[in-house]
């Protein structure tokens, strides 16, 4: 009986256990199916009415496929089927989870929404309400570059990139009308990738709280060609020579080639001096999108006239570079009309003449011409198929530019393509560079036989060149090299001679580097002048480039006096808003040679940038004994307002007006009599800044005297050099860690000696690719 009870109990337990397991498995399966439904088909779940909270990160993209199930049906969807989302629906789901982007999404057309409370910009891509992608990011509007009574120009940041923001004040009466008009225009514009020769129009957003519009474009610190033509001071600042003109014409041809050879070609419509920008440092030219200035002018016009008028069709906007089929045929702009304007702008840059000489055309028409306006005269001239006035100047110039005459064919089909013009300009620029190298830029290549104004040439001493080349040959095969320079003996006018410490510096640093596997044959003491230093550096760079080798690092070391101040031409460029303080370029420091001439560190950087790419790293160690000039107490400069104004047609054949009575002479520099000319910064230099590492002395206490910087408490060296030697003897730091080790050593010495307090080490470098995470020495 006991056995029977136990068997029944065991059977009951087995049934209960298997039933429980089955129920658990069933509910797990139901839960798993529910999770799958929620994950893949969130719209299928009728119970979950509250969407999950999701916060967008900076610059994150929210994109939805054009499927009908994603949004809830709207009234318009009930009347007709559609497989896309409207803007309102897209803005409502900004906080929803990210979905995959549909294949073959459109890349044409975009608008921008601005959320004032979050200082956020939302970019919506798509056309005809077919939204394909939106991006949400923060926007910052920073310092003012220029200002007038209509709008102000600011530096800003968007998508982590530097931008220009034109802030246009509006009013409540026309705000909505202008916003609708601008957004309808922008909806049909293409979304372009960045190009180094083209300033893109990135869109316009509207701040309803402040009744302001923000017109956004790519960043550039420069002036327009039109501004330079009108300002004698700008021309004296930029000093554009023939080589820069030809290079700028090539830049312009590259920009138009970029637009015309997109998958869907883009017509610029307004290639003219007002839309050609000149970088204030590199002197390279860039074509600005015509929409940038036109959007600003549209809004200013609407504010002045109380709303949108027929004027804003922009088909009646005339300029002197218009092609005949547009001016007299009233045809819309196309690629061939851009070629007419491109040829006119290139010749305007090279020959400094306008396409049409309106004053001579008026005289030829007599009384009838005097009473007519400019464009009536142009229409009558084009109806007679007159050749542009600049053609006579082109005939006097070099025959190599004759291919540009085809740009001015009255039949559009006979004009060349942008590819043909770019190829011709590249060939002409190559010949020009060879001519400048052989001739030394003494005669004009644009107008044969014309002598060019004398320029300050940096001659190369043949003896110095021979010695430097010999030293470089002795270092052949070494992966680590150095150039060591020390100045001790000065004239004594403004700088008294230093102690023997600079000579001790190059001896001790040279010994340490030699033991670490560096070549130290190029050691120079008491360089007499900036011309001599330029000759040494250029000869060294030419010798290294002559037989390229794989070089891991080159150290450029200097010990001697230095001047830290802002050069006058930099202050003047800041005044006009054409200066970019590029990170890594040292504008405010010059090395003092023995005859008390200045050698800008920026010049040293531009020379070193010419080294072949097989030189991986360039390390500058500048132990400068600062002599801070006394400054005058003048008010700070305010940004100028020389950016593009409404276009006006110059009726004189010559573009540039004669200098004023005061000429282009500028006031004396504010640096107490010590000034130097910051050179043109080529684009090649800015591209190679990531391979340069600069360590220099920085004085934070104005009471520190040069004698303290010239002496180390424990060593017969300069303060920076003494601390560097101590760090190397006690540690084997990576190059990227050198500033930290040096500052720790300097602070420790400053605690022991009051005279050395306030002296620090300042470093400038870019650690892209971690190329500086390498030891300075190998021992």
matplotlib code that plots the C-alpha trace (Angstrom):
import matplotlib.pyplot as plt

x = [0.0, 2.9, 4.4, 1.2, 0.9, 4.4, 3.9, 0.7, 2.4, 5.4, 3.1, 1.3, 4.5, 5.8, 2.6, 2.8, 6.4, 6.0, 2.8, 4.7, 7.6, 5.3, 3.4, 6.7, 8.0, 4.7, 4.8, 8.5, 7.6, 4.8, 7.2, 9.8, 7.3, 6.3, 9.9, 10.3, 7.2, 8.2, 11.7, 10.9, 7.3, 6.8, 3.6, 2.0, 1.8, -1.5, -0.9, 2.4, 1.0, 4.0, 7.1, 10.4, 12.4, 15.5, 17.9, 19.9, 23.6, 25.4, 25.4, 23.4, 21.3, 17.6, 16.5, 13.4, 12.6, 9.8, 7.3, 3.6, 3.6, 6.1, 3.9, 0.3, -2.0, -2.7, -5.7, -3.7, -2.9, -6.6, -7.4, -4.4, -1.7, 1.9, 5.1, 6.9, 6.7, 5.9, 8.1, 5.7, 5.7, 9.5, 9.8, 7.4, 9.5, 12.9, 13.1, 12.2, 14.8, 17.1, 16.0, 17.9, 18.2, 16.3, 18.3, 18.6, 17.6, 17.5, 20.4, 18.7, 17.1, 17.3, 15.9, 17.0, 14.9, 16.2, 15.1, 16.0, 15.4, 18.0, 20.3, 19.9, 19.8, 17.8, 18.7, 16.0, 16.9, 14.5, 12.3, 8.6, 7.9, 9.6, 11.8, 14.7, 17.1, 17.3, 20.3, 20.1, 23.1, 24.1, 25.1, 27.2, 27.3, 30.5, 32.6, 31.6, 33.9, 32.1, 28.9, 26.9, 23.4, 21.7, 23.4, 26.4, 28.9, 29.9, 32.2, 30.3, 30.4, 28.1, 28.7, 32.0, 33.2, 33.9, 31.3, 30.3, 26.9, 25.2, 22.8, 19.9, 17.4, 13.8, 10.5, 7.3, 5.3, 7.3, 9.0, 6.7, 6.5, 10.3, 10.7, 8.3, 10.0, 13.5, 12.6, 10.8, 14.0, 16.3, 14.2, 15.4, 19.1, 21.5, 23.5, 27.2, 30.2, 33.0, 35.5, 38.7, 37.9, 34.2, 32.3, 29.1, 25.7, 24.7, 21.2, 19.2, 17.5, 15.1, 14.9, 11.3, 12.1, 14.5, 13.0, 16.4, 17.6, 20.9, 22.5, 25.1, 28.1, 31.6, 34.2, 36.9, 38.8, 39.2, 37.8, 36.2, 38.0, 35.6, 36.6, 40.3, 39.7, 38.0, 40.5, 44.1, 44.9, 43.7, 45.9, 48.9, 48.1, 47.6, 50.3, 49.1, 51.7, 51.6, 52.1, 49.2, 47.0, 47.6, 47.2, 43.9, 42.7, 43.4, 41.5, 38.5, 38.6, 38.8, 35.7, 33.6, 34.9, 33.7, 30.2, 29.9, 31.0, 28.8, 26.4, 23.8, 25.7, 25.1, 24.9, 26.5, 24.7, 26.8, 30.6, 31.8, 34.2, 31.7, 31.6, 35.4, 37.0, 40.7, 42.1, 44.0, 46.9, 47.3, 46.2, 44.3, 41.0, 37.6, 34.3, 31.4, 27.9, 25.7, 22.9, 24.8, 24.8, 21.5, 19.7, 21.0, 20.1, 16.6, 15.9, 17.3, 15.2, 12.1, 12.7, 13.0, 10.0, 7.6, 7.5, 8.0, 7.6, 8.0, 11.5, 12.6, 12.3, 16.0, 15.7, 16.0, 19.4, 21.9, 25.7, 28.4, 29.5, 26.1, 26.2, 24.5, 21.7, 20.7, 21.0, 19.4, 17.7, 16.2, 17.2, 17.8, 21.4, 23.1, 26.5, 27.6, 26.6, 28.8, 31.7, 31.2, 31.4, 34.3, 36.4, 35.6, 36.5, 39.8, 40.9, 39.7, 42.1, 45.0, 44.8, 43.0, 40.5, 36.7, 35.1, 33.5, 34.8, 31.5, 33.0, 34.4, 31.2, 29.2, 31.6, 31.2, 27.4, 27.5, 24.5, 22.5, 25.0, 25.3, 21.5, 21.4, 22.2, 24.9, 22.9, 21.1, 24.5, 25.6, 22.4, 23.0, 26.6, 25.7, 23.0, 25.8, 27.9, 30.7, 33.8, 34.3, 36.6, 39.1, 39.9, 42.2, 44.1, 44.2, 45.9, 48.7, 49.2, 51.0, 49.8, 49.3, 46.0, 44.5, 42.4, 40.2, 38.9, 36.5, 34.7, 33.2, 31.6, 28.1, 26.9, 26.8, 27.4, 30.8, 32.1, 34.5, 33.8, 35.1, 37.4, 39.0, 39.6, 40.9, 43.4, 44.6, 45.0, 47.0, 49.4, 49.8, 50.4, 53.1, 54.9, 54.6, 56.2, 59.1, 59.5, 59.4, 62.0, 64.4, 63.9, 63.5, 60.1, 61.8, 59.8, 56.0, 54.7, 51.3, 52.6, 55.9, 58.6, 57.1, 59.4, 57.9, 58.5, 61.6, 60.9, 63.0, 64.9, 66.4, 69.8, 71.6, 75.2, 77.0, 79.6, 76.8, 75.0, 78.2, 78.9, 75.3, 75.2, 78.5, 77.1, 73.9, 75.9, 77.9, 74.5, 73.4, 71.7, 70.8, 67.1, 67.4, 69.0, 69.2, 69.9, 71.4, 71.6, 72.8, 73.3, 75.3, 77.0, 74.6, 75.3, 74.2, 71.8, 68.6, 70.1, 73.2, 75.3, 74.3, 76.5, 78.2, 75.1, 73.8, 77.1, 77.0, 73.4, 74.2, 77.3, 75.4, 72.3, 74.5, 76.3, 73.1, 71.5, 74.7, 74.6, 71.0, 71.7, 71.1, 73.2, 74.6, 76.8, 74.6, 75.5, 75.8, 76.6, 76.2, 74.2, 74.6, 71.3, 67.9, 69.1, 71.9, 69.5, 67.1, 70.0, 71.1, 67.5, 66.6, 70.0, 69.4, 65.9, 67.1, 69.9, 67.6, 65.1, 67.8, 68.3, 65.2, 65.6, 63.3, 63.9, 62.1, 62.7, 64.6, 65.1, 65.4, 67.0, 67.5, 69.1, 69.2, 67.1, 63.5, 60.7, 57.1, 54.7, 51.8, 53.1, 51.5, 50.3, 48.5, 46.7, 45.7, 44.4, 42.4, 40.9, 39.6, 38.5, 40.9, 43.1, 42.7, 44.7, 45.5, 46.4, 50.0, 51.3, 53.4, 52.7, 53.7, 57.4, 60.5, 64.1, 66.7, 69.8, 73.2, 72.7, 69.3, 67.2, 64.1, 63.4, 59.7, 59.1, 56.2, 58.8, 60.8, 57.7, 56.9, 60.4, 60.4, 57.0, 58.8, 60.6, 59.7, 57.0, 59.6, 60.6, 58.0, 58.4, 59.8, 60.5, 61.2, 62.9, 63.1, 65.0, 64.2, 65.4, 62.3, 62.7, 59.2, 58.9, 56.9, 53.5, 51.6, 48.2, 45.9, 42.3, 41.8, 40.9, 37.3, 36.5, 36.1, 33.0, 34.5, 32.5, 30.5, 28.1, 25.5, 27.2, 28.1, 29.4, 32.8, 32.7, 36.5, 38.5, 41.0, 39.7, 42.0, 41.6, 44.7, 46.1, 44.9, 47.0, 48.2, 49.0, 49.2, 51.7, 50.7, 51.4, 54.3, 54.0, 52.6, 55.4, 57.7, 59.6, 60.1, 58.1, 58.4, 56.5, 54.6, 54.9, 52.2, 51.2, 51.0, 48.3, 51.1, 52.2, 48.8, 48.4, 51.7, 51.2, 50.3, 53.9, 55.3, 55.8, 56.9, 58.3, 59.1, 59.7, 56.6, 56.8, 53.7, 55.2, 56.0, 58.7, 60.8, 64.1, 65.9, 68.9, 66.8, 65.7, 69.3, 70.5, 69.7, 70.2, 72.3, 73.7, 75.6, 72.7, 69.5, 66.6, 64.6, 67.7, 68.9, 65.5, 65.4, 68.8, 67.7, 64.6, 66.5, 69.1, 66.4, 63.8, 63.3, 60.0, 57.9, 57.9, 54.3, 55.1, 58.0, 55.9, 54.5, 58.0, 59.5, 56.8, 57.2, 60.9, 60.5, 58.0, 60.4, 63.2, 60.9, 60.2, 63.9, 64.6, 62.3, 63.9, 62.7, 59.1, 56.7, 58.8, 57.0, 57.1, 54.5, 53.9, 51.9, 51.3, 48.6, 48.6, 46.8, 47.8, 49.7, 53.0, 54.4, 54.0, 57.6, 60.7, 63.0, 66.1, 66.8, 69.3]
y = [0.0, 2.4, 1.5, 2.3, 5.7, 6.6, 5.7, 7.8, 10.7, 10.4, 10.4, 13.5, 15.3, 14.5, 15.9, 19.1, 19.7, 19.2, 21.3, 24.1, 23.9, 24.0, 27.1, 28.9, 28.1, 29.3, 32.6, 33.1, 32.5, 35.1, 37.6, 37.0, 37.5, 40.8, 42.0, 41.2, 43.2, 46.2, 46.2, 45.7, 47.0, 49.6, 50.8, 47.4, 47.6, 49.3, 49.1, 51.1, 54.6, 56.5, 56.5, 55.7, 58.7, 59.2, 62.1, 63.2, 63.6, 66.4, 66.2, 63.0, 62.1, 61.1, 59.5, 57.5, 55.4, 56.6, 54.0, 54.6, 52.9, 55.1, 58.2, 58.2, 58.9, 62.6, 64.3, 64.6, 60.8, 59.9, 61.6, 60.2, 57.7, 58.9, 57.1, 60.1, 62.3, 66.0, 68.5, 68.8, 65.0, 64.9, 67.7, 65.8, 62.7, 64.3, 62.5, 59.1, 56.3, 56.5, 54.4, 53.2, 55.6, 54.5, 53.5, 56.0, 59.0, 62.3, 64.8, 67.8, 70.6, 71.5, 73.9, 74.9, 75.3, 77.2, 76.4, 79.5, 77.9, 75.3, 77.3, 74.4, 74.1, 71.4, 70.7, 69.0, 67.4, 66.6, 68.2, 68.8, 67.7, 64.4, 64.5, 62.1, 63.1, 65.5, 66.6, 68.3, 70.2, 73.1, 76.5, 79.2, 82.8, 84.4, 87.5, 90.3, 90.5, 93.5, 95.5, 98.1, 99.5, 96.7, 93.5, 92.2, 89.4, 87.0, 84.0, 80.9, 77.2, 74.6, 70.8, 71.5, 73.6, 77.3, 79.3, 82.8, 84.0, 87.1, 88.3, 90.3, 92.1, 91.7, 92.9, 91.1, 92.3, 90.7, 87.9, 85.0, 86.3, 86.5, 83.1, 81.4, 83.1, 82.1, 78.5, 78.1, 79.3, 77.1, 73.9, 73.6, 74.1, 71.2, 70.0, 70.4, 68.8, 71.1, 72.3, 74.3, 76.9, 77.4, 79.1, 77.2, 78.7, 76.5, 77.9, 80.5, 80.0, 82.3, 83.2, 84.0, 85.3, 88.0, 88.5, 87.8, 85.8, 84.0, 83.4, 80.8, 80.1, 78.5, 80.4, 82.6, 85.6, 87.8, 90.5, 90.5, 91.4, 94.4, 95.6, 95.4, 97.3, 100.1, 100.3, 101.5, 100.3, 96.8, 96.6, 97.7, 95.1, 92.2, 93.0, 90.7, 90.2, 88.5, 85.0, 85.5, 86.8, 83.8, 81.4, 83.2, 82.9, 79.1, 78.9, 80.6, 78.2, 75.2, 76.5, 76.8, 73.4, 71.9, 73.3, 72.4, 68.8, 67.7, 64.8, 67.5, 70.6, 73.8, 77.2, 79.9, 82.8, 85.6, 85.1, 88.6, 90.6, 90.9, 87.1, 86.4, 86.3, 86.7, 85.0, 87.5, 85.2, 82.7, 85.2, 82.3, 83.2, 81.4, 81.8, 82.6, 81.1, 83.8, 82.9, 84.2, 87.9, 87.7, 86.3, 89.1, 91.8, 90.3, 90.5, 94.0, 95.1, 93.6, 95.3, 98.7, 98.2, 96.4, 92.9, 90.7, 92.4, 91.5, 92.8, 89.6, 87.6, 88.4, 88.0, 91.8, 91.9, 93.1, 93.2, 93.9, 90.3, 89.2, 87.2, 88.6, 86.0, 87.0, 90.8, 91.1, 87.7, 87.4, 83.8, 82.1, 81.6, 78.4, 76.8, 78.8, 82.1, 81.2, 80.7, 84.3, 85.6, 83.3, 84.6, 88.2, 87.6, 85.9, 88.7, 91.2, 89.5, 89.3, 92.6, 94.7, 95.9, 95.7, 93.7, 96.8, 100.4, 102.2, 105.7, 105.1, 103.5, 106.6, 108.9, 106.8, 107.2, 111.0, 112.7, 109.6, 107.7, 110.5, 110.3, 106.5, 104.3, 101.7, 98.7, 100.4, 101.2, 97.5, 96.3, 98.4, 97.3, 93.6, 94.0, 95.2, 92.3, 94.5, 92.8, 93.5, 96.4, 94.1, 92.3, 95.1, 94.7, 90.9, 91.4, 93.4, 90.6, 87.3, 85.0, 82.2, 83.8, 83.9, 80.8, 83.0, 84.9, 82.0, 82.8, 85.9, 84.2, 85.6, 82.1, 80.2, 76.8, 78.1, 78.9, 76.4, 74.3, 74.9, 71.8, 73.5, 76.7, 75.0, 73.0, 76.1, 78.0, 75.2, 75.1, 78.9, 78.8, 76.0, 78.2, 81.2, 79.4, 78.3, 81.9, 83.3, 80.8, 81.4, 85.2, 86.0, 87.8, 90.8, 90.9, 90.5, 87.3, 88.8, 91.7, 90.8, 93.4, 95.2, 95.4, 94.5, 96.6, 95.6, 93.3, 92.5, 89.4, 87.0, 86.2, 83.0, 83.2, 80.7, 80.0, 79.3, 77.1, 75.1, 74.7, 73.6, 71.1, 69.6, 69.3, 67.6, 65.1, 64.2, 63.4, 61.1, 58.0, 59.4, 59.2, 62.0, 65.4, 68.9, 72.5, 74.4, 78.3, 80.5, 84.3, 86.0, 89.2, 92.0, 95.6, 97.1, 99.7, 98.0, 94.7, 94.3, 91.2, 88.1, 86.0, 82.9, 80.8, 80.7, 79.2, 76.8, 75.9, 74.7, 72.9, 71.0, 70.4, 69.3, 66.8, 65.3, 65.0, 63.5, 60.8, 60.2, 59.5, 62.9, 64.6, 67.8, 69.1, 72.1, 74.2, 78.0, 80.7, 84.5, 84.7, 88.2, 89.1, 87.8, 87.5, 85.2, 83.1, 82.9, 81.8, 79.1, 77.7, 77.8, 76.2, 73.4, 72.7, 72.6, 70.2, 67.9, 67.8, 67.3, 63.7, 62.7, 60.2, 58.8, 61.1, 60.5, 64.0, 67.2, 69.5, 73.3, 74.8, 78.5, 80.3, 84.1, 87.2, 87.2, 89.8, 89.0, 91.5, 91.8, 93.1, 96.1, 94.4, 91.8, 94.6, 96.2, 92.9, 92.3, 95.8, 94.8, 91.3, 89.5, 87.7, 84.1, 83.3, 79.8, 77.4, 76.4, 79.5, 81.7, 85.3, 87.2, 86.1, 87.1, 86.0, 88.8, 88.4, 89.9, 93.1, 93.5, 92.6, 90.5, 87.0, 86.0, 82.5, 82.3, 82.7, 79.9, 77.7, 78.5, 77.6, 74.3, 73.4, 73.1, 70.0, 66.9, 64.6, 61.9, 64.1, 62.9, 65.4, 68.9, 70.0, 73.7, 74.5, 78.3, 79.4, 83.1, 85.7, 87.9, 91.7, 93.0, 96.4, 99.2, 99.7, 102.9, 103.2, 103.3, 102.1, 98.7, 98.4, 97.7, 95.4, 97.3, 97.0, 96.5, 93.4, 93.4, 96.2, 96.7, 96.4, 99.6, 99.6, 101.4, 103.4, 103.9, 101.4, 101.0, 99.2, 100.7, 104.3, 106.5, 106.7, 109.5, 112.4, 110.6, 107.5, 104.1, 105.1, 103.8, 105.0, 103.8, 100.4, 100.1, 97.8, 100.5, 100.6, 96.8, 95.5, 92.8, 91.7, 88.5, 86.6, 85.2, 81.8, 79.3, 76.7, 74.0, 75.4, 75.1, 71.6, 70.5, 72.1, 68.7, 67.6, 70.6, 70.8, 74.1, 74.6, 78.2, 80.3, 82.1, 84.8, 85.2, 87.8, 91.2, 91.8, 88.9, 90.3, 88.9, 88.1, 85.6, 83.9, 83.8, 81.9, 78.7, 78.5, 75.4, 75.3, 77.6, 77.6, 79.5, 78.8, 76.7, 74.9, 74.1, 72.7, 70.7, 69.1, 68.3, 66.6, 64.6, 63.4, 62.3, 60.9, 59.7, 61.5, 61.3, 64.5, 65.1, 65.0, 67.4, 70.5, 68.9, 67.8, 71.2, 73.1, 70.9, 71.5, 75.2, 75.5, 73.6, 75.9, 78.9, 77.8, 77.9, 81.2, 84.2, 85.6, 82.6, 82.7, 83.4, 81.7, 78.8, 76.6, 77.0, 74.3, 74.4, 71.2, 68.9, 65.3, 63.9, 60.3, 60.4, 61.1, 62.8, 59.9, 59.0, 59.4, 62.4, 60.3, 56.6, 56.0]
z = [0.0, 0.8, -2.5, -4.4, -2.7, -3.5, -7.2, -7.4, -5.7, -8.0, -11.1, -9.8, -9.2, -12.7, -14.3, -12.2, -13.1, -16.8, -16.8, -15.1, -17.4, -20.4, -19.1, -18.4, -21.9, -23.4, -21.6, -22.5, -26.2, -26.0, -24.4, -27.0, -29.8, -28.1, -27.9, -31.6, -32.5, -30.4, -31.9, -35.6, -35.9, -33.2, -34.8, -34.4, -30.6, -29.7, -26.0, -26.0, -26.6, -25.1, -27.4, -25.8, -24.8, -26.9, -26.7, -29.7, -29.4, -31.1, -34.9, -34.8, -37.8, -37.6, -40.9, -41.7, -44.8, -47.0, -45.7, -45.0, -41.7, -39.8, -39.1, -38.0, -40.9, -41.5, -43.3, -46.5, -46.4, -46.1, -49.4, -51.3, -50.8, -50.2, -49.0, -47.5, -44.4, -44.2, -42.4, -39.5, -39.0, -39.1, -36.5, -34.2, -34.1, -33.5, -30.2, -31.6, -32.1, -35.1, -38.1, -41.2, -44.1, -47.2, -50.3, -53.1, -50.9, -52.6, -52.1, -53.6, -51.7, -48.0, -45.5, -42.0, -38.9, -35.8, -32.2, -30.1, -26.7, -27.5, -29.8, -32.2, -36.0, -37.7, -41.3, -43.4, -46.7, -49.5, -52.2, -52.7, -49.1, -49.6, -46.5, -46.7, -43.9, -41.0, -38.9, -35.5, -34.2, -32.1, -33.6, -32.1, -33.2, -32.0, -32.6, -35.0, -38.1, -39.7, -39.2, -41.0, -40.5, -42.5, -41.1, -39.2, -40.1, -37.3, -36.9, -35.9, -35.6, -37.1, -37.4, -35.6, -38.5, -38.6, -40.5, -41.4, -40.1, -41.6, -39.0, -40.6, -38.3, -39.5, -38.0, -37.0, -39.9, -42.7, -40.7, -41.8, -45.4, -45.8, -44.1, -46.5, -49.5, -48.5, -47.7, -51.0, -52.8, -50.7, -51.2, -54.8, -54.1, -54.3, -51.2, -52.2, -50.7, -49.5, -52.1, -51.3, -54.0, -53.4, -50.6, -50.1, -49.1, -46.2, -45.7, -43.8, -40.5, -38.7, -35.0, -34.2, -30.7, -31.9, -35.4, -37.0, -40.0, -40.1, -43.5, -43.1, -45.4, -45.3, -43.4, -45.0, -43.6, -46.6, -48.8, -52.1, -55.3, -55.5, -52.1, -53.0, -56.2, -54.2, -51.3, -51.6, -48.1, -48.8, -51.9, -49.9, -47.3, -49.7, -52.2, -54.9, -57.6, -60.9, -59.5, -57.1, -59.9, -62.1, -59.2, -58.3, -61.9, -61.7, -58.4, -60.0, -63.0, -60.5, -58.7, -61.9, -63.1, -59.8, -60.2, -63.9, -63.5, -60.7, -61.4, -61.8, -63.1, -61.1, -62.8, -60.6, -62.4, -61.0, -61.4, -60.7, -58.6, -55.7, -55.4, -55.7, -52.3, -51.5, -48.4, -46.3, -45.5, -48.3, -51.0, -52.7, -54.3, -53.8, -55.6, -53.3, -54.0, -55.4, -53.0, -50.0, -50.8, -52.7, -49.6, -47.5, -50.1, -50.5, -46.8, -46.5, -49.5, -48.0, -44.6, -46.4, -48.6, -46.3, -47.8, -50.8, -54.2, -57.8, -57.5, -55.7, -58.9, -59.3, -63.1, -63.4, -61.5, -63.9, -63.8, -66.4, -66.7, -68.1, -71.3, -74.4, -74.5, -71.0, -71.4, -74.8, -75.2, -71.7, -71.5, -68.2, -67.1, -68.1, -68.2, -71.3, -69.8, -66.8, -69.3, -70.6, -67.0, -66.1, -69.0, -68.0, -64.3, -65.2, -67.4, -64.8, -62.3, -64.6, -66.6, -64.0, -66.5, -66.7, -69.5, -71.0, -71.1, -70.6, -70.7, -74.2, -75.4, -74.2, -76.1, -79.3, -79.1, -78.5, -77.0, -77.2, -75.1, -72.5, -71.8, -71.6, -68.6, -68.5, -69.5, -72.4, -73.8, -73.3, -75.0, -78.0, -78.2, -77.9, -80.5, -82.9, -81.7, -80.5, -79.1, -75.4, -74.6, -72.8, -76.0, -77.0, -73.8, -74.3, -77.7, -76.0, -73.5, -73.8, -76.7, -74.1, -73.0, -76.5, -75.7, -73.5, -76.5, -77.2, -74.0, -75.6, -78.6, -79.1, -80.0, -76.7, -78.4, -79.6, -76.2, -74.6, -71.5, -68.0, -68.5, -71.5, -69.6, -66.5, -68.6, -70.4, -67.1, -65.5, -68.5, -68.4, -64.6, -65.0, -67.6, -65.4, -62.4, -64.5, -65.8, -62.2, -61.1, -64.0, -64.3, -60.6, -61.3, -62.9, -66.1, -66.6, -68.1, -68.6, -70.7, -72.4, -72.1, -69.0, -66.0, -62.7, -59.6, -57.7, -54.8, -51.7, -52.7, -50.3, -52.0, -51.2, -50.3, -52.5, -49.8, -47.3, -49.7, -50.4, -46.7, -45.9, -48.7, -47.5, -44.0, -45.2, -47.2, -44.0, -42.4, -45.2, -43.9, -40.5, -39.6, -37.0, -37.7, -36.3, -37.1, -34.2, -34.1, -31.3, -31.2, -28.5, -29.9, -30.7, -31.9, -28.6, -29.9, -28.5, -27.4, -25.4, -25.9, -24.0, -21.8, -23.1, -22.3, -25.9, -27.1, -24.2, -25.2, -28.7, -27.5, -24.7, -26.8, -29.7, -27.4, -26.1, -29.5, -31.0, -28.3, -29.2, -32.8, -34.3, -37.0, -35.6, -38.5, -39.2, -36.2, -36.6, -34.1, -34.3, -37.5, -38.6, -40.3, -41.2, -44.8, -43.7, -41.7, -44.6, -46.8, -44.3, -43.9, -47.6, -48.5, -45.9, -47.2, -50.8, -49.9, -48.0, -50.8, -53.4, -52.4, -50.4, -47.7, -45.0, -42.0, -38.8, -37.2, -37.7, -34.7, -35.3, -32.2, -31.6, -28.6, -28.4, -28.3, -29.4, -29.7, -28.9, -30.3, -32.7, -36.1, -37.6, -40.7, -38.6, -36.7, -39.9, -41.3, -38.1, -38.6, -42.0, -40.9, -43.3, -40.8, -39.6, -36.5, -37.7, -34.9, -35.2, -37.0, -34.7, -35.8, -32.7, -32.4, -34.2, -33.7, -33.4, -35.4, -34.4, -36.5, -34.7, -37.8, -37.2, -38.6, -38.1, -36.8, -39.3, -42.1, -40.6, -40.6, -44.2, -45.2, -43.2, -44.8, -48.1, -46.9, -48.8, -47.2, -46.4, -43.4, -40.8, -37.9, -37.5, -33.9, -33.1, -29.8, -29.3, -26.2, -26.8, -24.3, -24.6, -24.9, -24.7, -26.4, -24.7, -26.2, -26.5, -24.8, -27.8, -28.0, -29.5, -33.1, -34.1, -37.0, -40.3, -42.5, -45.9, -46.9, -50.1, -50.6, -53.3, -56.7, -58.6, -62.1, -62.5, -65.7, -65.9, -67.9, -65.0, -62.0, -59.3, -58.3, -57.9, -54.4, -52.1, -51.1, -48.1, -50.2, -48.6, -46.0, -42.6, -39.1, -37.1, -35.5, -32.0, -30.9, -29.7, -33.0, -33.4, -36.3, -38.9, -42.0, -41.6, -44.9, -47.1, -45.6, -48.4, -48.3, -48.3, -44.9, -43.3, -44.6, -43.0, -39.6, -38.1, -38.7, -36.7, -33.0, -31.4, -27.9, -26.8, -23.7, -22.4, -19.8, -17.7, -15.3, -16.9, -14.2, -15.4, -16.9, -19.9, -17.7, -15.8, -19.0, -20.1, -17.0, -15.3, -11.5, -11.7, -15.2, -17.5, -20.0, -20.8, -18.5, -21.1, -22.3, -18.8, -17.8, -21.1, -20.3, -16.8, -18.1, -20.7, -18.1, -15.6, -18.0, -21.6, -22.3, -25.5, -27.5, -26.7, -23.0, -23.2, -22.4, -19.2, -18.0, -18.8, -17.0, -13.9, -14.0, -14.5, -11.6, -9.4, -10.2, -9.7, -6.2, -5.4, -7.3, -7.3, -10.4, -12.4, -11.3, -14.2, -16.9, -18.5, -21.5, -24.3, -26.9, -30.1, -32.0, -33.5, -32.4, -35.4, -35.9, -32.6, -34.4, -31.4, -29.1, -29.8, -27.6, -28.3, -27.8, -28.4, -25.5]

ax = plt.figure().add_subplot(projection="3d")
ax.plot(x, y, z, "-o")
ax.set_aspect("equal")
plt.show()
